[in-house]
Amino acid sequence: MPVPVRFERALTTIAAAICWLACGSSLHAQATPPPPASEAPVSQPAQEAPVVQPASAPEPAPESAPEPAPEPEPAPESAPASESAPVAAPAPAPAAEPAPAPAPAPRSPRDSVFDAGRGTRGDVSVGVGGSLDAIDPRAAAGASVRMPQITADGRFGLGSGWSVVAHINTILAINEFEVGASWAFPIAGNLRGLAQMQAGMFLGMLGQFGFDSHVIAPQFRPLVGMSLPMGTIRWSLRSELVFAGPYFAKVGGNEAKLATPPPLANWNITLVMENLMQNDRLWYVGLAMMGSTASYQNWLLFPDTTRFDYYPRLTVGYEF
């Protein structure tokens, strides 16, 4: 039975629509980027859609079948961490700097000639200066000329607070020489005490102004004191006794023994300030109150009195 022309045209239109839809789907599949390798499943080649042809309709021109979508290439496997990047060699550790030598402990200033000190073994101190006595001219038979005496003091440390000490003062007509020992000990904090004993001689000589006389006498000097350092300043308070006698005199060719003076020839209390400098040297100044018998400093007059004269003494010097 012949197929109507309208029906045949309808079948042809439907077949053309099906072919257009199939070609559009394949083109859309090619344009869409493949999903990431870690998520995209392995795609299968697209199935070729069958073309339904009507029985009596003329066959359309054969169309080329759409090419299947290419399978996505598998993502390259990541190299192991040990191979992905070369491990950087550890930087060489910097050479260790040598440890600085420990700083030496600060050394305490050496003992001075007036300070109680510590009697440090091997410490040597020598002070050179002068002293001026303001003796009342009436005690010196009206003599108003006051000459300073040259003084020298020394100390040598023996350790454990002990020291050897020495003292000299001279004005040619009056000379004193003593040596002895001292012992320093702590009292409280930085305050230290001092006990000292010296023995020597008093020697007077005068060969001018029509005099030809000499006097000699043994001497003993016990001393106690205390010292307090305050930064670079050292304060020392010292009290001293001078025991002398008997006095042996020679005038011209005559030798005699002076009237026996009292054993205590002199006593004094002295306040000394020592200023320590950066070069471990110091200068000092002291003021003393003296009490002396007439035969001690004024032997030239050959006095016959035992009374005490009182006068100040100023002492200054520099210590090496």
SVG drawing of the C-alpha trace seen along z (x, -y; Angstrom):
<svg xmlns="http://www.w3.org/2000/svg" viewBox="-2 -85 139 87">
<polyline fill="none" stroke="black" stroke-width="0.4" points="0.0,0.0 1.5,-3.3 2.6,-5.6 1.2,-9.1 3.6,-11.8 2.8,-13.8 3.7,-10.9 6.9,-10.3 7.9,-13.9 7.2,-13.7 9.4,-10.7 12.2,-12.4 12.0,-15.4 12.0,-13.3 15.1,-11.4 16.9,-14.7 16.1,-16.0 17.5,-12.8 20.7,-13.1 21.1,-16.8 20.7,-16.0 23.2,-13.2 25.8,-15.4 25.2,-18.3 25.7,-16.0 29.0,-14.6 30.3,-18.2 29.3,-19.3 31.2,-16.3 34.3,-17.3 34.1,-21.0 33.7,-20.1 37.1,-19.8 37.8,-16.5 37.4,-16.4 40.5,-16.3 42.4,-13.0 41.7,-12.4 37.9,-12.8 37.1,-11.9 36.1,-8.3 37.4,-6.5 35.0,-7.5 33.7,-5.0 33.6,-5.7 30.2,-7.2 27.7,-4.8 26.7,-5.6 23.1,-6.5 21.1,-4.3 19.4,-6.1 15.7,-5.2 14.7,-5.3 11.2,-4.9 10.5,-1.8 9.5,-3.6 11.3,-6.8 14.4,-7.4 17.6,-7.0 19.3,-10.2 22.8,-10.9 25.1,-8.9 26.7,-11.2 30.0,-10.5 29.7,-9.0 30.9,-11.3 34.3,-10.5 34.3,-9.1 35.5,-11.5 39.2,-11.0 39.9,-9.3 41.5,-11.7 45.1,-11.0 45.8,-9.8 47.4,-12.5 51.1,-11.8 51.7,-10.2 53.4,-12.5 57.0,-11.5 57.7,-10.5 58.6,-13.3 62.1,-12.0 62.4,-12.4 60.2,-15.5 62.7,-18.0 66.4,-17.4 66.9,-17.6 69.1,-20.6 72.3,-19.6 72.3,-21.1 74.3,-24.3 77.6,-23.7 77.4,-24.9 79.4,-28.0 82.6,-27.3 82.1,-27.7 83.8,-30.8 86.3,-30.1 84.8,-30.9 86.2,-34.2 88.7,-33.9 87.1,-34.6 87.8,-38.1 90.3,-38.2 88.7,-39.1 89.3,-42.8 92.3,-43.1 91.8,-45.1 94.1,-48.2 97.4,-47.5 98.0,-48.4 99.2,-51.9 101.6,-53.2 98.9,-54.6 95.9,-52.5 95.3,-49.4 95.2,-47.4 95.1,-43.6 98.7,-42.7 98.6,-41.2 101.7,-39.1 104.2,-40.8 102.6,-44.3 105.2,-47.0 104.4,-50.7 106.7,-53.6 105.5,-57.1 107.7,-60.2 106.6,-63.6 107.2,-66.2 105.9,-67.3 105.8,-70.7 105.6,-71.3 104.1,-74.6 106.0,-74.7 105.4,-77.7 108.5,-80.0 108.5,-80.4 109.2,-76.7 112.2,-77.0 113.8,-80.0 112.3,-82.5 113.3,-80.6 110.7,-81.4 112.3,-79.5 110.2,-76.4 111.8,-74.0 109.8,-71.0 111.1,-67.6 111.5,-65.1 109.5,-61.9 109.6,-58.4 107.4,-55.5 107.4,-52.0 105.4,-48.8 106.0,-45.2 103.2,-42.7 103.8,-39.3 100.3,-37.9 97.5,-37.1 97.3,-40.7 101.0,-41.1 103.4,-43.6 106.9,-44.9 106.9,-48.7 109.6,-51.4 109.7,-55.1 112.3,-57.9 112.0,-61.6 115.0,-64.0 115.9,-67.6 119.6,-66.9 119.6,-68.3 116.7,-65.9 116.5,-62.4 114.4,-59.4 114.7,-55.8 112.4,-52.9 111.4,-49.5 108.8,-47.2 105.7,-45.1 102.0,-45.7 98.9,-43.6 95.6,-44.5 92.3,-42.9 88.6,-43.4 86.3,-45.3 83.0,-45.7 82.3,-45.8 85.1,-47.7 86.3,-49.2 89.6,-47.6 91.9,-47.9 95.6,-48.2 98.1,-47.4 101.7,-48.3 105.0,-48.4 108.3,-50.0 111.7,-50.4 114.6,-52.6 116.6,-55.6 116.5,-59.3 119.6,-61.0 120.4,-64.7 123.4,-66.3 124.5,-70.0 127.9,-71.1 127.0,-74.7 126.4,-78.0 129.3,-77.3 127.7,-74.1 129.4,-70.7 126.9,-68.4 125.3,-65.0 122.4,-63.3 121.3,-59.7 118.4,-57.8 116.5,-54.6 112.8,-54.9 109.8,-52.7 106.6,-53.5 103.4,-51.5 100.5,-52.5 96.8,-51.6 94.4,-52.8 91.5,-52.1 90.9,-52.7 87.8,-53.1 87.9,-53.1 85.2,-55.2 85.6,-54.7 88.9,-56.1 89.4,-57.8 90.8,-56.1 90.4,-57.6 92.8,-56.6 92.7,-57.6 95.9,-56.7 97.1,-57.2 100.8,-56.8 103.0,-56.9 106.8,-57.6 108.8,-56.2 112.4,-57.5 115.4,-57.6 117.8,-57.8 119.4,-60.6 123.2,-60.6 124.7,-63.9 128.2,-64.9 129.1,-68.6 132.6,-69.2 134.8,-66.7 132.4,-66.4 130.0,-63.5 127.1,-63.6 123.7,-62.0 120.8,-64.4 118.5,-64.7 116.4,-61.6 113.3,-62.7 109.9,-61.0 109.6,-57.8 106.8,-59.2 108.5,-61.7 105.6,-62.2 102.0,-61.3 100.0,-62.2 96.6,-61.6 96.6,-61.9 93.8,-61.9 95.1,-60.9 93.2,-61.1 94.7,-59.1 93.4,-59.7 93.8,-56.6 94.6,-57.5 94.0,-55.4 97.6,-54.4 97.4,-52.7 99.4,-55.5 98.0,-58.0 98.7,-61.2 98.0,-61.8 97.5,-64.6 97.4,-64.3 96.8,-66.6 98.1,-65.6 97.8,-67.0 101.2,-66.6 102.2,-66.6 106.0,-66.5 108.4,-67.0 111.0,-69.7 113.8,-67.2 112.2,-65.4 112.1,-68.1 114.1,-70.9 117.1,-69.0 119.3,-71.6 118.5,-73.9 119.3,-71.1 116.2,-71.9 115.8,-71.0 112.0,-70.9 109.7,-67.9 106.6,-69.8 104.8,-68.9 104.5,-71.3 101.4,-71.0 101.4,-71.9 99.9,-70.8 101.7,-68.9 100.9,-68.9 102.0,-66.0 101.7,-65.7 103.2,-63.3 103.0,-61.0 103.0,-57.2 104.7,-55.1"/>
</svg>
